[in-house]
Amino acid sequence: MDVAQLAANWIAVRRRVDEACRAAGRDPAAVTILPVSKTFGVDTIRAAMAVGLRRFGENKVQEVRNKAGALAGEPVEWVVIGHLQTNKAKDVARLASEVQSLDRLELAQILDRRLQLEGRSLDVLVQVKTAREDTKSGLPGEALPAFLHQLRAYPTLRVRGLMTLATLSEEMDEVRACFRTLRELRDSCVAEGHELPRLSMGMSSDFALAIAEGATEVRIGTAIFGSRSYT
């Protein structure tokens, strides 16, 4: 994708997000966009950087490693949004600026250990399972308060908020219910003393519903970069 087309896509997406904010009675400045660059190559990342983008969401740590190597020295921030295996913690601790898919204590422990070795800390969001599909990852909602309390023992992990993947459905009420569930969980945890300013939820097909339910960040890939090829 050339720079001009990517710039046009970015402007269109930002306009749509702003419109969704206004429709929900919210300030557009309160919602950021995370460009999801998974499966797209380094040339696409460079085009996005020419548009002014610097922060990119990636599902696989292998892709982060490859792209970070090719773009060494560039001011790029890599955000891990996919399910994270513990054996990838070393690369994450070295390369990522944020993880949005923290969902279990074992992973928190290993990330903390690796981050201490690197002399770094990391912003994290806890991924909560709000969808009915078995294929969706995430911490069960009822386990969230105790998990947040446990995370206080790991100073390298800066807990900033929550993330979720909505159910894959054409029933918009079901999709919106996932986002509402995350917001309500956040609100109840805040009432217990946890600071969780961020809600990462909503993608290209459903971000307007997420914004209506309180999203502070939407993860947009296809609408910015075009259709993906997984071959």
C-alpha positions in Angstrom: 0.0 0.0 0.0 1.4 3.4 -0.9 1.6 6.3 1.5 -1.2 8.3 -0.1 -3.7 5.5 0.1 -2.7 4.7 3.7 -3.0 8.4 4.6 -6.5 8.5 3.1 -7.5 5.4 5.0 -6.2 6.8 8.3 -8.0 10.1 7.9 -11.3 8.2 7.1 -10.9 5.9 10.1 -10.2 8.8 12.4 -13.2 10.6 11.1 -15.4 7.6 11.7 -14.1 7.2 15.2 -14.7 10.9 15.9 -18.3 10.6 14.6 -18.9 7.5 16.8 -17.7 9.5 19.8 -19.9 12.4 19.1 -22.9 10.1 18.6 -22.2 8.6 22.0 -21.9 12.1 23.6 -18.1 11.6 24.1 -15.1 13.8 23.4 -13.2 12.3 20.4 -10.0 13.2 22.1 -10.8 10.5 24.7 -10.5 7.6 22.2 -7.2 6.6 20.6 -6.7 4.3 17.7 -4.2 1.4 17.8 -3.3 0.5 14.2 -3.1 -3.3 14.0 -0.3 -4.2 11.6 -0.3 -8.0 12.0 0.6 -9.9 8.8 1.6 -6.7 7.0 5.3 -6.3 6.1 7.9 -3.8 6.9 7.2 -1.7 3.8 3.6 -1.2 5.1 5.0 -0.2 8.5 7.3 2.4 6.8 4.4 3.8 4.9 2.4 4.1 8.1 5.3 5.9 9.7 5.4 8.3 6.8 1.8 9.1 7.7 2.9 9.8 11.3 2.0 6.5 13.0 4.4 5.1 15.5 2.5 2.6 17.6 1.5 -0.8 16.1 -0.5 -3.8 17.4 0.8 -7.2 16.6 -0.5 -10.7 17.4 2.6 -12.8 17.1 5.9 -12.1 18.9 7.8 -13.6 16.0 6.4 -10.8 13.8 7.5 -8.2 16.4 11.0 -9.7 16.5 11.3 -9.7 12.7 9.9 -6.2 12.2 11.8 -4.7 15.1 15.0 -6.1 13.7 14.3 -4.6 10.3 13.4 -1.2 11.8 16.1 -1.1 14.5 16.7 2.5 15.5 13.3 3.7 14.4 10.9 5.3 16.9 8.4 2.4 16.8 6.3 1.1 19.7 5.2 -2.5 19.5 2.0 -3.5 21.3 1.3 -7.2 21.8 -2.4 -7.9 21.5 -2.4 -11.7 20.7 -2.4 -14.6 23.2 1.0 -14.7 24.7 2.9 -17.9 25.5 5.3 -17.8 28.4 8.2 -18.9 26.2 7.9 -15.6 24.3 8.3 -13.5 27.4 12.0 -12.9 26.8 11.4 -11.2 23.5 8.4 -9.3 24.8 10.4 -8.0 27.8 13.1 -6.8 25.3 11.0 -5.4 22.5 7.5 -4.5 23.4 6.2 -1.3 24.8 2.9 -2.8 26.0 1.1 -6.1 26.3 -2.7 -6.0 26.1 -3.2 -9.8 26.6 -2.1 -10.5 30.1 -4.5 -13.2 31.4 -2.8 -15.4 33.9 -0.5 -15.3 36.9 2.2 -17.6 35.4 2.6 -15.1 32.5 2.8 -12.2 34.9 5.5 -13.9 37.0 7.7 -14.8 34.0 7.3 -11.3 32.4 8.2 -9.7 35.6 11.4 -11.8 35.9 12.4 -11.1 32.4 11.7 -7.4 32.7 13.8 -7.2 35.8 16.7 -8.8 33.9 16.2 -6.2 31.1 16.0 -3.3 33.6 12.6 -2.3 32.1 9.0 -2.0 33.0 6.0 -2.5 30.8 2.4 -1.2 30.4 -0.1 -4.0 30.5 -3.8 -4.5 30.1 -5.6 -7.5 31.5 -7.5 -9.4 28.8 -10.9 -10.5 30.1 -13.0 -13.1 28.4 -16.5 -11.6 27.7 -17.4 -13.7 24.6 -19.0 -17.1 24.6 -16.6 -18.8 22.1 -14.1 -21.3 23.5 -11.5 -19.9 21.0 -11.5 -16.5 22.7 -8.7 -16.1 25.3 -8.9 -14.1 28.5 -9.3 -14.2 32.3 -12.8 -15.1 33.5 -14.5 -11.9 34.7 -15.2 -13.3 38.2 -11.4 -13.8 38.7 -10.5 -10.2 37.8 -10.5 -8.6 41.3 -8.2 -11.2 42.8 -5.9 -11.1 39.8 -5.6 -7.4 39.9 -4.6 -7.7 43.6 -2.0 -10.3 42.8 -0.5 -8.1 40.1 0.5 -5.5 42.7 3.3 -7.8 43.6 5.0 -7.3 40.2 6.4 -3.7 40.0 7.6 -4.0 36.5 4.1 -4.5 35.2 2.2 -1.2 35.1 -1.5 -2.2 35.0 -3.3 0.4 32.9 -6.7 -1.1 32.1 -8.6 -4.0 30.5 -8.9 -5.5 27.0 -11.5 -7.8 25.5 -12.5 -9.4 22.2 -16.2 -9.3 21.5 -18.2 -12.3 20.3 -18.2 -13.0 16.6 -21.9 -12.5 15.8 -24.2 -10.6 13.5 -26.4 -9.9 16.6 -25.2 -6.5 17.6 -26.8 -6.7 21.0 -24.6 -9.7 21.8 -21.5 -7.8 20.6 -22.4 -4.7 22.6 -23.0 -6.8 25.7 -19.4 -7.9 25.7 -18.2 -4.3 25.7 -20.7 -3.4 28.4 -19.5 -6.3 30.5 -15.9 -5.1 30.4 -16.9 -1.6 31.3 -19.0 -2.8 34.3 -16.1 -5.0 35.5 -13.8 -2.1 35.2 -16.1 0.2 37.2 -16.6 -2.4 40.0 -12.8 -2.8 40.3 -12.2 0.9 40.3 -14.7 1.1 43.2 -12.4 -1.3 45.0 -9.4 0.9 44.6 -7.8 -0.2 41.4 -6.7 2.4 38.8 -7.9 1.2 35.4 -8.2 4.2 33.1 -8.1 2.3 29.8 -10.5 0.1 28.0 -9.2 -1.5 24.8 -12.1 -2.9 22.9 -13.6 -2.7 19.4 -12.2 -3.4 16.0 -12.9 -2.4 12.4 -16.4 -4.0 12.3 -17.7 -3.0 15.8 -15.7 -0.1 17.2 -18.8 2.2 17.2 -20.5 -0.1 19.7 -17.4 -0.2 21.8 -17.1 3.5 21.9 -20.8 3.8 22.9 -19.9 1.5 25.9 -16.8 3.4 27.0 -13.8 2.3 25.0 -10.8 4.5 25.3 -8.9 2.7 22.6 -10.1 0.8 19.5 -7.9 -1.7 17.6 -8.2 -1.1 13.9 -6.4 -3.1 11.2 -8.4 -3.8 8.0 -9.9 -0.3 7.7 -6.4 1.2 7.8 -4.2 -1.4 6.0 -6.7 -3.2 3.9 -7.6 -6.9 3.7 -5.1 -9.4 5.0 -3.6 -12.5 3.4 -2.9 -15.3 5.8 -1.2 -17.5 3.3 
